[in-house]
Amino acid sequence: MGSDIIQFLKAKAYRKIRDLGHGATGQTVLLHDDSIDEDFVCKKYVPYYDYYKEECYNRFVDEIKILYKMNHPRIVRVFNYYLYPDQWTGYILMEYINGVDIEQFLSSNPHSFDDLFKQAIDGFAYLESQNILHRDIRTTNILVTNQGEVKIIDFGFSKMHNEHEDIKSITLNWIATKPNEMIGARPVYNRSTEVYFVGCLFRNLLSAIGMSSQYEYIIDKMCKYNPDDRYNDFRNVIDAMYKGYIREVSEREKKKYQSFADTLCSVIASIEKSCVYNQNVDGIEKGMAGLLNYGVLEDELQNPTRFCGLFLIGAYKYKKNLLVSISVIKDFYEWWIAESLEMKKITIRILWERLDNIPRYDEPDLPF
């Protein structure tokens, strides 16, 4: 039963709106699905040079595999694919991004530079967390929607790798001078190389719009030729960005945080291994406000799961006999709502390090 093949034979019709472009390995068109009233981009594999068709077809299939692994607001979404291996061709149906490339967007919206930089780094950090190197860093592969949202596209040269692996370099029209690790008898392309080319892209953009950025010192370090002088990966870039927001914290503020963190970690006994940390700043803030409303007539919180659930998504075990002081939550909340969004994100990351020290357990592998 488990190996039965299920076939959906009904054909799906799309209406072609217009051509979007043609590259070395394919063409893209804009389609419309009348059934759900949505636009899609369809990319067809059509190699420009016939003698590369088999190699490029395999790369096209790899692109599909990589896109299917990803789910992130900064990465283009893939919805379906159709392969015709006998003809060495195929199609990918993807999200339509109604916008322009990042260079065009910044020419009209130069003051958006810092925000777009943060979004792009967030997207590349996600790729890194999935062990994916994009390897084709250029402005036309970073789009910005009409709402100002960054979307990274075109994974035709992408490669899966492990964290400590250097993969063989490829030959492309690079946007900047090659860094040291790509020069010599055994050129490589790794996480630090990706950081370099993303840094060079944003340095060029910053120069083109003639503006300054609070991240210039970070971008400069990303662009160092010598990998020993550069950030190792995007995780380190993000850490450097957060450090730029750290300010002097008073002892009083520190005690509010520490009392809150101590209480949270003392209530949680253990965390199931698949449980993840909540990154939703607005959700955490609303959740704390809700706790204070429910506890307005109490000195202690009556339901610790509502407290733990602010920061954990998934299963965990808590200590039922431990009481959570409402005043601890109130003091922390009053400090929290007065802080900047970046400071809130820093606080959450520091809390995660506390939670990392709590024991983890496996849930029984039940069928249902």
DRENLUMZA-840707 format. One record per residue (C-alpha): x, y, z; residue in three letters. Coordinates in Angstrom, 1 decimal. Layout:
BEGIN
<node u="X" v="Y" w="Z" type="Ala"/>
...
***
This chain:
BEGIN
<node u="0.0" v="0.0" w="0.0" type="Met"/>
<node u="2.8" v="2.4" w="0.9" type="Gly"/>
<node u="4.4" v="2.0" w="-2.5" type="Ser"/>
<node u="1.3" v="2.6" w="-4.6" type="Asp"/>
<node u="1.7" v="5.3" w="-7.2" type="Ile"/>
<node u="-1.0" v="8.0" w="-7.2" type="Ile"/>
<node u="-1.4" v="9.8" w="-10.5" type="Gln"/>
<node u="-3.2" v="13.1" w="-11.0" type="Phe"/>
<node u="-4.1" v="12.9" w="-14.7" type="Leu"/>
<node u="-6.2" v="16.0" w="-15.1" type="Lys"/>
<node u="-4.3" v="18.6" w="-17.0" type="Ala"/>
<node u="-3.9" v="22.1" w="-15.4" type="Lys"/>
<node u="-4.2" v="25.1" w="-17.8" type="Ala"/>
<node u="-2.5" v="28.4" w="-17.2" type="Tyr"/>
<node u="-2.9" v="31.6" w="-19.2" type="Arg"/>
<node u="0.4" v="33.1" w="-20.5" type="Lys"/>
<node u="0.6" v="36.8" w="-19.6" type="Ile"/>
<node u="4.0" v="37.8" w="-21.0" type="Arg"/>
<node u="7.7" v="36.8" w="-21.4" type="Asp"/>
<node u="9.9" v="37.8" w="-18.6" type="Leu"/>
<node u="13.4" v="37.0" w="-19.9" type="Gly"/>
<node u="15.8" v="34.4" w="-21.3" type="His"/>
<node u="19.1" v="33.4" w="-19.9" type="Gly"/>
<node u="21.9" v="30.9" w="-20.7" type="Ala"/>
<node u="20.0" v="27.9" w="-19.5" type="Thr"/>
<node u="16.3" v="28.8" w="-19.7" type="Gly"/>
<node u="13.5" v="31.2" w="-20.3" type="Gln"/>
<node u="10.8" v="32.6" w="-17.9" type="Thr"/>
<node u="7.2" v="33.5" w="-18.5" type="Val"/>
<node u="4.5" v="35.0" w="-16.4" type="Leu"/>
<node u="1.4" v="32.8" w="-16.1" type="Leu"/>
<node u="-2.0" v="33.3" w="-14.6" type="His"/>
<node u="-4.1" v="30.6" w="-12.9" type="Asp"/>
<node u="-7.8" v="31.6" w="-13.4" type="Asp"/>
<node u="-9.0" v="29.0" w="-10.9" type="Ser"/>
<node u="-7.4" v="30.7" w="-7.9" type="Ile"/>
<node u="-6.7" v="34.1" w="-9.6" type="Asp"/>
<node u="-3.0" v="34.0" w="-8.9" type="Glu"/>
<node u="0.1" v="34.8" w="-11.0" type="Asp"/>
<node u="3.1" v="32.5" w="-11.2" type="Phe"/>
<node u="6.5" v="32.5" w="-12.8" type="Val"/>
<node u="7.3" v="29.5" w="-14.9" type="Cys"/>
<node u="11.0" v="28.8" w="-15.7" type="Lys"/>
<node u="11.7" v="26.5" w="-18.6" type="Lys"/>
<node u="15.1" v="24.8" w="-19.0" type="Tyr"/>
<node u="16.3" v="25.6" w="-22.5" type="Val"/>
<node u="20.1" v="25.6" w="-22.7" type="Pro"/>
<node u="21.6" v="28.2" w="-25.1" type="Tyr"/>
<node u="24.3" v="25.7" w="-26.1" type="Tyr"/>
<node u="23.1" v="22.3" w="-27.1" type="Asp"/>
<node u="26.3" v="20.5" w="-26.1" type="Tyr"/>
<node u="25.8" v="21.6" w="-22.5" type="Tyr"/>
<node u="22.2" v="20.3" w="-22.3" type="Lys"/>
<node u="22.8" v="17.2" w="-20.2" type="Glu"/>
<node u="25.1" v="18.9" w="-17.7" type="Glu"/>
<node u="22.7" v="21.9" w="-17.4" type="Cys"/>
<node u="19.7" v="19.7" w="-17.1" type="Tyr"/>
<node u="21.2" v="18.0" w="-14.1" type="Asn"/>
<node u="21.9" v="21.4" w="-12.6" type="Arg"/>
<node u="18.3" v="22.3" w="-13.3" type="Phe"/>
<node u="17.1" v="19.2" w="-11.4" type="Val"/>
<node u="19.5" v="20.2" w="-8.5" type="Asp"/>
<node u="17.9" v="23.7" w="-8.4" type="Glu"/>
<node u="14.5" v="22.1" w="-8.0" type="Ile"/>
<node u="15.7" v="19.9" w="-5.1" type="Lys"/>
<node u="17.3" v="22.9" w="-3.4" type="Ile"/>
<node u="14.2" v="25.1" w="-3.8" type="Leu"/>
<node u="11.9" v="22.4" w="-2.4" type="Tyr"/>
<node u="14.0" v="22.3" w="0.8" type="Lys"/>
<node u="13.5" v="26.0" w="1.5" type="Met"/>
<node u="10.8" v="27.9" w="3.3" type="Asn"/>
<node u="11.7" v="31.5" w="4.2" type="His"/>
<node u="10.2" v="34.9" w="3.5" type="Pro"/>
<node u="13.4" v="36.1" w="1.9" type="Arg"/>
<node u="13.6" v="33.2" w="-0.5" type="Ile"/>
<node u="11.5" v="32.7" w="-3.7" type="Val"/>
<node u="8.9" v="30.0" w="-3.2" type="Arg"/>
<node u="8.5" v="27.0" w="-5.6" type="Val"/>
<node u="5.1" v="25.5" w="-6.1" type="Phe"/>
<node u="5.5" v="22.7" w="-8.6" type="Asn"/>
<node u="7.8" v="21.2" w="-11.3" type="Tyr"/>
<node u="7.5" v="19.2" w="-14.5" type="Tyr"/>
<node u="10.4" v="17.2" w="-15.9" type="Leu"/>
<node u="10.8" v="15.7" w="-19.4" type="Tyr"/>
<node u="14.1" v="13.8" w="-19.1" type="Pro"/>
<node u="13.8" v="12.2" w="-22.6" type="Asp"/>
<node u="13.9" v="15.7" w="-24.1" type="Gln"/>
<node u="16.4" v="17.1" w="-21.5" type="Trp"/>
<node u="14.0" v="19.8" w="-20.5" type="Thr"/>
<node u="11.6" v="20.7" w="-17.6" type="Gly"/>
<node u="9.7" v="23.5" w="-15.9" type="Tyr"/>
<node u="9.6" v="25.1" w="-12.4" type="Ile"/>
<node u="6.5" v="26.9" w="-11.3" type="Leu"/>
<node u="7.4" v="29.6" w="-8.8" type="Met"/>
<node u="6.2" v="32.6" w="-6.8" type="Glu"/>
<node u="5.7" v="35.8" w="-8.9" type="Tyr"/>
<node u="7.6" v="38.6" w="-7.3" type="Ile"/>
<node u="6.0" v="41.9" w="-8.2" type="Asn"/>
<node u="8.9" v="44.3" w="-8.0" type="Gly"/>
<node u="12.3" v="45.1" w="-9.3" type="Val"/>
<node u="15.9" v="44.2" w="-8.7" type="Asp"/>
<node u="17.6" v="45.7" w="-5.6" type="Ile"/>
<node u="19.7" v="48.2" w="-7.7" type="Glu"/>
<node u="16.6" v="49.6" w="-9.4" type="Gln"/>
<node u="14.7" v="49.8" w="-6.1" type="Phe"/>
<node u="17.5" v="51.6" w="-4.3" type="Leu"/>
<node u="17.9" v="54.1" w="-7.1" type="Ser"/>
<node u="14.4" v="55.3" w="-6.2" type="Ser"/>
<node u="14.5" v="54.5" w="-2.4" type="Asn"/>
<node u="18.1" v="55.1" w="-1.3" type="Pro"/>
<node u="17.0" v="55.5" w="2.4" type="His"/>
<node u="15.9" v="51.8" w="2.4" type="Ser"/>
<node u="19.5" v="50.6" w="2.2" type="Phe"/>
<node u="20.0" v="49.5" w="5.8" type="Asp"/>
<node u="16.6" v="47.7" w="5.9" type="Asp"/>
<node u="17.3" v="45.9" w="2.6" type="Leu"/>
<node u="20.8" v="44.9" w="3.8" type="Phe"/>
<node u="19.4" v="43.4" w="7.0" type="Lys"/>
<node u="16.7" v="41.5" w="5.0" type="Gln"/>
<node u="19.3" v="40.1" w="2.6" type="Ala"/>
<node u="21.7" v="39.0" w="5.3" type="Ile"/>
<node u="18.7" v="37.3" w="7.0" type="Asp"/>
<node u="18.0" v="35.4" w="3.8" type="Gly"/>
<node u="21.6" v="34.4" w="3.2" type="Phe"/>
<node u="21.9" v="33.3" w="6.8" type="Ala"/>
<node u="18.9" v="31.0" w="6.3" type="Tyr"/>
<node u="20.5" v="29.5" w="3.2" type="Leu"/>
<node u="23.6" v="29.0" w="5.2" type="Glu"/>
<node u="21.6" v="27.2" w="8.0" type="Ser"/>
<node u="20.3" v="24.9" w="5.3" type="Gln"/>
<node u="23.9" v="24.2" w="4.0" type="Asn"/>
<node u="23.2" v="25.9" w="0.7" type="Ile"/>
<node u="25.6" v="28.2" w="-1.2" type="Leu"/>
<node u="24.0" v="30.4" w="-3.8" type="His"/>
<node u="27.2" v="31.1" w="-5.8" type="Arg"/>
<node u="25.6" v="33.6" w="-8.2" type="Asp"/>
<node u="25.6" v="36.8" w="-6.3" type="Ile"/>
<node u="24.4" v="39.7" w="-8.4" type="Arg"/>
<node u="21.8" v="42.5" w="-8.2" type="Thr"/>
<node u="19.4" v="40.8" w="-10.7" type="Thr"/>
<node u="19.2" v="37.8" w="-8.3" type="Asn"/>
<node u="18.0" v="39.9" w="-5.4" type="Ile"/>
<node u="14.6" v="41.3" w="-6.0" type="Leu"/>
<node u="12.6" v="43.8" w="-3.9" type="Val"/>
<node u="8.8" v="43.7" w="-4.0" type="Thr"/>
<node u="6.7" v="46.9" w="-4.2" type="Asn"/>
<node u="6.2" v="46.5" w="-0.4" type="Gln"/>
<node u="10.0" v="46.7" w="0.1" type="Gly"/>
<node u="10.5" v="42.9" w="0.8" type="Glu"/>
<node u="13.7" v="41.3" w="-0.3" type="Val"/>
<node u="13.5" v="38.0" w="-2.3" type="Lys"/>
<node u="16.5" v="36.0" w="-3.3" type="Ile"/>
<node u="16.1" v="34.2" w="-6.6" type="Ile"/>
<node u="17.8" v="32.0" w="-9.2" type="Asp"/>
<node u="19.4" v="29.0" w="-7.6" type="Phe"/>
<node u="20.7" v="27.5" w="-10.9" type="Gly"/>
<node u="24.4" v="27.6" w="-9.6" type="Phe"/>
<node u="23.6" v="26.7" w="-6.0" type="Ser"/>
<node u="25.2" v="23.9" w="-4.2" type="Lys"/>
<node u="24.6" v="21.8" w="-1.1" type="Met"/>
<node u="27.6" v="21.5" w="1.2" type="His"/>
<node u="28.4" v="20.8" w="4.8" type="Asn"/>
<node u="29.6" v="23.4" w="7.3" type="Glu"/>
<node u="33.3" v="22.6" w="7.1" type="His"/>
<node u="33.4" v="21.8" w="3.4" type="Glu"/>
<node u="35.1" v="23.9" w="0.7" type="Asp"/>
<node u="33.6" v="23.2" w="-2.7" type="Ile"/>
<node u="35.3" v="23.7" w="-6.0" type="Lys"/>
<node u="35.0" v="27.1" w="-7.5" type="Ser"/>
<node u="33.0" v="27.8" w="-10.7" type="Ile"/>
<node u="33.6" v="30.2" w="-13.5" type="Thr"/>
<node u="31.2" v="33.1" w="-13.6" type="Leu"/>
<node u="31.2" v="36.8" w="-14.4" type="Asn"/>
<node u="31.9" v="37.8" w="-10.8" type="Trp"/>
<node u="30.8" v="41.2" w="-9.5" type="Ile"/>
<node u="34.1" v="41.9" w="-7.9" type="Ala"/>
<node u="37.8" v="40.9" w="-7.9" type="Thr"/>
<node u="38.1" v="37.3" w="-6.7" type="Lys"/>
<node u="39.1" v="36.8" w="-3.1" type="Pro"/>
<node u="42.3" v="35.0" w="-2.1" type="Asn"/>
<node u="40.7" v="31.5" w="-1.7" type="Glu"/>
<node u="39.5" v="31.6" w="-5.3" type="Met"/>
<node u="43.0" v="32.2" w="-6.7" type="Ile"/>
<node u="45.7" v="29.6" w="-7.2" type="Gly"/>
<node u="45.9" v="25.9" w="-8.1" type="Ala"/>
<node u="42.9" v="24.8" w="-6.0" type="Arg"/>
<node u="40.4" v="27.6" w="-6.0" type="Pro"/>
<node u="37.4" v="27.0" w="-3.6" type="Val"/>
<node u="34.1" v="28.6" w="-2.8" type="Tyr"/>
<node u="32.9" v="28.4" w="0.8" type="Asn"/>
<node u="30.7" v="30.2" w="3.3" type="Arg"/>
<node u="33.2" v="33.0" w="3.7" type="Ser"/>
<node u="33.4" v="33.4" w="-0.1" type="Thr"/>
<node u="29.7" v="33.9" w="-0.2" type="Glu"/>
<node u="30.0" v="36.5" w="2.6" type="Val"/>
<node u="32.6" v="38.3" w="0.4" type="Tyr"/>
<node u="30.5" v="38.6" w="-2.7" type="Phe"/>
<node u="27.4" v="39.7" w="-0.8" type="Val"/>
<node u="29.5" v="42.3" w="0.9" type="Gly"/>
<node u="30.9" v="43.5" w="-2.4" type="Cys"/>
<node u="27.5" v="43.7" w="-3.9" type="Leu"/>
<node u="26.2" v="46.0" w="-1.1" type="Phe"/>
<node u="29.4" v="48.0" w="-1.1" type="Arg"/>
<node u="28.8" v="48.7" w="-4.8" type="Asn"/>
<node u="25.2" v="49.6" w="-4.2" type="Leu"/>
<node u="26.1" v="52.0" w="-1.4" type="Leu"/>
<node u="28.6" v="53.7" w="-3.6" type="Ser"/>
<node u="26.1" v="54.0" w="-6.4" type="Ala"/>
<node u="23.5" v="55.8" w="-4.2" type="Ile"/>
<node u="26.1" v="58.0" w="-2.6" type="Gly"/>
<node u="24.9" v="57.4" w="0.9" type="Met"/>
<node u="26.4" v="56.2" w="4.2" type="Ser"/>
<node u="25.1" v="53.3" w="6.3" type="Ser"/>
<node u="25.3" v="52.3" w="9.9" type="Gln"/>
<node u="26.6" v="48.9" w="8.6" type="Tyr"/>
<node u="29.6" v="50.3" w="6.6" type="Glu"/>
<node u="32.2" v="48.8" w="9.0" type="Tyr"/>
<node u="30.5" v="45.4" w="8.7" type="Ile"/>
<node u="30.4" v="45.6" w="4.9" type="Ile"/>
<node u="34.0" v="46.6" w="4.8" type="Asp"/>
<node u="35.0" v="43.6" w="6.8" type="Lys"/>
<node u="32.9" v="41.3" w="4.5" type="Met"/>
<node u="34.9" v="42.6" w="1.5" type="Cys"/>
<node u="38.4" v="41.7" w="2.8" type="Lys"/>
<node u="40.3" v="39.7" w="0.2" type="Tyr"/>
<node u="42.0" v="37.5" w="2.9" type="Asn"/>
<node u="39.5" v="35.1" w="4.4" type="Pro"/>
<node u="41.3" v="35.4" w="7.8" type="Asp"/>
<node u="40.3" v="39.1" w="7.9" type="Asp"/>
<node u="36.7" v="38.4" w="6.9" type="Arg"/>
<node u="33.6" v="37.1" w="8.7" type="Tyr"/>
<node u="33.6" v="33.2" w="8.5" type="Asn"/>
<node u="29.9" v="33.1" w="7.8" type="Asp"/>
<node u="26.6" v="35.0" w="7.9" type="Phe"/>
<node u="26.0" v="34.0" w="11.5" type="Arg"/>
<node u="29.0" v="36.1" w="12.4" type="Asn"/>
<node u="27.7" v="38.9" w="10.3" type="Val"/>
<node u="24.4" v="38.9" w="12.1" type="Ile"/>
<node u="26.2" v="38.9" w="15.5" type="Asp"/>
<node u="28.2" v="41.9" w="14.4" type="Ala"/>
<node u="25.0" v="43.7" w="13.4" type="Met"/>
<node u="23.4" v="43.1" w="16.7" type="Tyr"/>
<node u="26.5" v="44.3" w="18.6" type="Lys"/>
<node u="26.1" v="47.6" w="16.9" type="Gly"/>
<node u="22.8" v="48.0" w="18.8" type="Tyr"/>
<node u="24.1" v="47.1" w="22.2" type="Ile"/>
<node u="24.0" v="50.1" w="24.6" type="Arg"/>
<node u="25.0" v="50.5" w="28.2" type="Glu"/>
<node u="22.5" v="48.7" w="30.4" type="Val"/>
<node u="21.9" v="49.9" w="34.0" type="Ser"/>
<node u="22.2" v="47.5" w="36.9" type="Glu"/>
<node u="18.4" v="48.0" w="37.5" type="Arg"/>
<node u="17.6" v="47.0" w="34.0" type="Glu"/>
<node u="19.9" v="44.0" w="34.2" type="Lys"/>
<node u="18.2" v="42.8" w="37.4" type="Lys"/>
<node u="14.8" v="43.0" w="35.7" type="Lys"/>
<node u="16.0" v="40.8" w="32.8" type="Tyr"/>
<node u="17.9" v="38.4" w="35.1" type="Gln"/>
<node u="14.9" v="37.9" w="37.4" type="Ser"/>
<node u="12.7" v="37.2" w="34.4" type="Phe"/>
<node u="15.2" v="34.8" w="32.8" type="Ala"/>
<node u="15.9" v="33.0" w="36.1" type="Asp"/>
<node u="12.2" v="32.5" w="36.7" type="Thr"/>
<node u="11.6" v="31.2" w="33.1" type="Leu"/>
<node u="14.5" v="28.7" w="33.3" type="Cys"/>
<node u="13.6" v="27.5" w="36.8" type="Ser"/>
<node u="10.0" v="26.7" w="35.7" type="Val"/>
<node u="11.0" v="24.6" w="32.7" type="Ile"/>
<node u="12.2" v="21.1" w="33.7" type="Ala"/>
<node u="13.2" v="19.8" w="30.2" type="Ser"/>
<node u="12.5" v="20.5" w="26.5" type="Ile"/>
<node u="11.6" v="18.0" w="23.8" type="Glu"/>
<node u="14.3" v="17.8" w="21.1" type="Lys"/>
<node u="12.1" v="18.9" w="18.3" type="Ser"/>
<node u="10.8" v="22.0" w="20.2" type="Cys"/>
<node u="12.0" v="25.3" w="18.7" type="Val"/>
<node u="12.3" v="28.8" w="20.1" type="Tyr"/>
<node u="9.8" v="31.5" w="19.3" type="Asn"/>
<node u="11.2" v="34.3" w="17.2" type="Gln"/>
<node u="8.0" v="36.4" w="16.9" type="Asn"/>
<node u="8.8" v="39.6" w="18.8" type="Val"/>
<node u="5.2" v="40.9" w="18.4" type="Asp"/>
<node u="3.7" v="37.5" w="19.6" type="Gly"/>
<node u="5.9" v="37.5" w="22.7" type="Ile"/>
<node u="5.0" v="41.0" w="23.5" type="Glu"/>
<node u="1.3" v="40.4" w="23.1" type="Lys"/>
<node u="1.6" v="37.2" w="25.1" type="Gly"/>
<node u="3.2" v="39.0" w="28.1" type="Met"/>
<node u="0.5" v="41.7" w="28.0" type="Ala"/>
<node u="-2.1" v="38.9" w="28.0" type="Gly"/>
<node u="-0.4" v="37.2" w="31.1" type="Leu"/>
<node u="-0.5" v="40.5" w="33.0" type="Leu"/>
<node u="-4.2" v="41.0" w="32.2" type="Asn"/>
<node u="-5.1" v="37.5" w="33.4" type="Tyr"/>
<node u="-3.0" v="38.0" w="36.5" type="Gly"/>
<node u="-4.2" v="41.5" w="37.4" type="Val"/>
<node u="-5.9" v="40.2" w="40.7" type="Leu"/>
<node u="-3.1" v="37.7" w="41.5" type="Glu"/>
<node u="0.4" v="37.8" w="43.0" type="Asp"/>
<node u="1.4" v="34.6" w="41.2" type="Glu"/>
<node u="0.7" v="33.2" w="37.8" type="Leu"/>
<node u="-1.8" v="30.4" w="38.0" type="Gln"/>
<node u="-0.9" v="28.7" w="34.7" type="Asn"/>
<node u="2.9" v="28.4" w="34.1" type="Pro"/>
<node u="2.4" v="26.9" w="30.6" type="Thr"/>
<node u="1.2" v="30.3" w="29.3" type="Arg"/>
<node u="4.5" v="31.7" w="30.5" type="Phe"/>
<node u="6.7" v="29.0" w="29.1" type="Cys"/>
<node u="4.8" v="29.1" w="25.8" type="Gly"/>
<node u="5.9" v="32.6" w="25.2" type="Leu"/>
<node u="9.3" v="31.4" w="24.1" type="Phe"/>
<node u="8.9" v="27.7" w="23.3" type="Leu"/>
<node u="7.0" v="26.2" w="20.3" type="Ile"/>
<node u="6.6" v="22.5" w="20.9" type="Gly"/>
<node u="6.6" v="20.0" w="23.8" type="Ala"/>
<node u="8.3" v="20.6" w="27.1" type="Tyr"/>
<node u="7.9" v="19.7" w="30.8" type="Lys"/>
<node u="7.5" v="22.2" w="33.6" type="Tyr"/>
<node u="7.6" v="22.2" w="37.4" type="Lys"/>
<node u="4.0" v="22.4" w="38.6" type="Lys"/>
<node u="4.9" v="23.5" w="42.2" type="Asn"/>
<node u="6.9" v="26.5" w="41.2" type="Leu"/>
<node u="5.1" v="29.8" w="41.3" type="Leu"/>
<node u="5.8" v="32.6" w="38.8" type="Val"/>
<node u="5.6" v="36.1" w="40.3" type="Ser"/>
<node u="3.4" v="38.5" w="38.4" type="Ile"/>
<node u="5.7" v="41.4" w="39.5" type="Ser"/>
<node u="8.7" v="39.8" w="37.8" type="Val"/>
<node u="6.8" v="39.6" w="34.5" type="Ile"/>
<node u="5.4" v="43.2" w="35.0" type="Lys"/>
<node u="8.9" v="44.7" w="35.6" type="Asp"/>
<node u="10.4" v="42.9" w="32.6" type="Phe"/>
<node u="7.4" v="43.9" w="30.4" type="Tyr"/>
<node u="7.7" v="47.6" w="31.3" type="Glu"/>
<node u="11.4" v="47.5" w="30.4" type="Trp"/>
<node u="10.7" v="45.5" w="27.2" type="Trp"/>
<node u="8.1" v="47.7" w="25.6" type="Ile"/>
<node u="10.3" v="50.8" w="25.9" type="Ala"/>
<node u="13.2" v="49.1" w="24.0" type="Glu"/>
<node u="14.0" v="49.1" w="20.3" type="Ser"/>
<node u="13.1" v="46.2" w="18.1" type="Leu"/>
<node u="16.8" v="45.3" w="17.8" type="Glu"/>
<node u="17.3" v="45.3" w="21.5" type="Met"/>
<node u="14.3" v="43.0" w="21.8" type="Lys"/>
<node u="15.9" v="40.6" w="19.3" type="Lys"/>
<node u="19.1" v="40.7" w="21.2" type="Ile"/>
<node u="17.3" v="39.9" w="24.5" type="Thr"/>
<node u="15.6" v="36.9" w="22.8" type="Ile"/>
<node u="18.9" v="35.6" w="21.5" type="Arg"/>
<node u="20.4" v="35.8" w="25.0" type="Ile"/>
<node u="17.4" v="34.0" w="26.5" type="Leu"/>
<node u="17.9" v="31.2" w="23.9" type="Trp"/>
<node u="21.4" v="30.7" w="25.3" type="Glu"/>
<node u="19.9" v="30.2" w="28.7" type="Arg"/>
<node u="17.3" v="27.8" w="27.4" type="Leu"/>
<node u="20.1" v="25.8" w="25.6" type="Asp"/>
<node u="21.3" v="24.8" w="29.0" type="Asn"/>
<node u="18.0" v="23.1" w="29.9" type="Ile"/>
<node u="18.0" v="19.2" w="29.4" type="Pro"/>
<node u="16.5" v="17.8" w="26.2" type="Arg"/>
<node u="14.4" v="14.6" w="25.9" type="Tyr"/>
<node u="13.0" v="12.4" w="23.1" type="Asp"/>
<node u="9.3" v="11.9" w="22.7" type="Glu"/>
<node u="8.2" v="8.2" w="22.2" type="Pro"/>
<node u="8.0" v="7.4" w="18.5" type="Asp"/>
<node u="4.2" v="6.6" w="18.4" type="Leu"/>
<node u="2.4" v="6.0" w="15.1" type="Pro"/>
<node u="-0.4" v="8.4" w="16.0" type="Phe"/>
***
